[in-house]
Amino acid sequence: MYLETTIVAIIMVATFAIASWKLKSPEISMVITAIVGALVGGFGFPSRLLVEGMFTYFDVGLVFLTASVFINIYSETGAMNALVRWIVKKFYDKKWLMLVLLGILLIIPGALTGAGSVSIFVVGGLVASVMNYMGFSKKRVAAFIYLFAMLAAVAPPINLWAMLMAAQANMPYVGFNVVLLVPIVVIALFTIVYTGLSKTPSRKSKEAILSELPEPPEGMNWGKILFPFVALIVIILLMQYAAFRIPVIGLPLTFMICAFVSVMMDRDRWKVKRWYGVMVKTVDQVFPLLATVISVGVLVNIMAATGVKGLLAITFITLPMAFIYVTALIFAPFSQGALSYGSAIILGTPIIFLFNSMGLNVTVTAAALSFLFPLGDCLPPSRIVGRLTVETVGYEGSYMSFLKAIAVPWLFMGAVGLLMLIFPNQLSFLVVY
């Protein structure tokens, strides 16, 4: 039985490698790999398993979609443009404070949606324009936007890697807020210092940049800018501290309520066609990531049925801890580049089982892995966030030179994640429920 499962695993790995090479699509490659694995494993064409797998992470995909609808509708109202203009007017002459505020702007959309790509879609272009006018080189701008997009994806409340690992390991997705935020602050400060210390000889005037930034719509004020986020925070706090006094709302409905609040804050609130267009655009925008979540579910379901998932878990549990520590900065990023969010399930979950069997804090472990996996979003074959950053910034060098440009903060983020992985029990005080 062990030999048969090993053969199935080898064939699935070979199929995935060939499909990725030929098709350049991790999502289609995962589905093809799943079908081949089922055929080799004796299940025939696995119609039932494929359908079951498509709905394995349906809830995660729904959270991702509704959060993206909210942040895109909020951006459509002009509130984000108004916020950027206000920051430039007040703090353009204060370089360090400007970088802090631009970093926060980049983190908010990704933190609410679980995807760094959404941060780049929503505010990446504006932040790149501001930093170009501040005189920063394309390399530093690219490094800044890429690293903060990664931090946005890791930041609570929506950390898809941690959510997927928690769901697969049957552990609750609670206690992650502080253990994620503290390292994020450390990495963000390092990235800001790394960026800010560079020379800015081509810095332009405040008036020049304000003339280029989009004008906020008439009637935009602080109430309209802040109220949707106030509504979001209030609902989340009510769900946490008044769970037995209010109906179960859930994150998808929460984000849709906040999207409705954003629409009501706009002057053209009754132009249904406009908001329908935003939602259609959002679906087009996030479809690749939804496809990733669905294909990951299909692959994981077939791996469970054929025994390959159990084989991986047993293999990881028997590995020396030193081997995992030494290779973490290699297997985590490259598996993310190949499998996208599937890396959290296929490799992350067995590590959680291993650490749990040794009495190590699994919440810190999951948080640590969620800092290591997103490093691979700039690596082949997918390169999702890396490609998007290059396009948004207008980076004209080779892709290899882009990787060199982000290397220093990339390695620092990896070092922070690795230290968390090595010392989970010592950092357990950061797990606050």
Secondary structure, 3 states (H helix, E strand, C coil): CHHHHHHHHHHHHHHHHHHHHHHCCHHHHHHHHHHHHHHHCCCCCCHHHHHHHHCCCHHHHHHHHHHHHHHHHHHHCCHHHHHHHHHHHHHCCCHHHHHHHHHHHHHHHHHHHCCHHHHHHHHHHHHHHHHHHCCCCHHHHHHHHHHHHHHHHHCCCCCHHHHHHHHHCCCCCCCCHHHHHHHHHHHHHHHHHHHHCCCCCCCCCHHHHHHHCCCCCCCCCHHHHHHHHHHHHHHHHHHHHCCCCCCCCHHHHHHHHHHHHHHHCCCCCCCHHHHHHHHHHHHHHHHHHHHHHHHHHHHHHHHHHHCHHHHHHHHHHCCCHHHHHHHHHHHHHHHHHHHCCHHHHHHHHHHHHHHHHCCCCHHHHHHHHHHHHHHHHHCCCCCHHHHHHHHHHCCCCCHHHHHHHCHHHHHHHHHHHHHHHHCCCCCHHHCCC
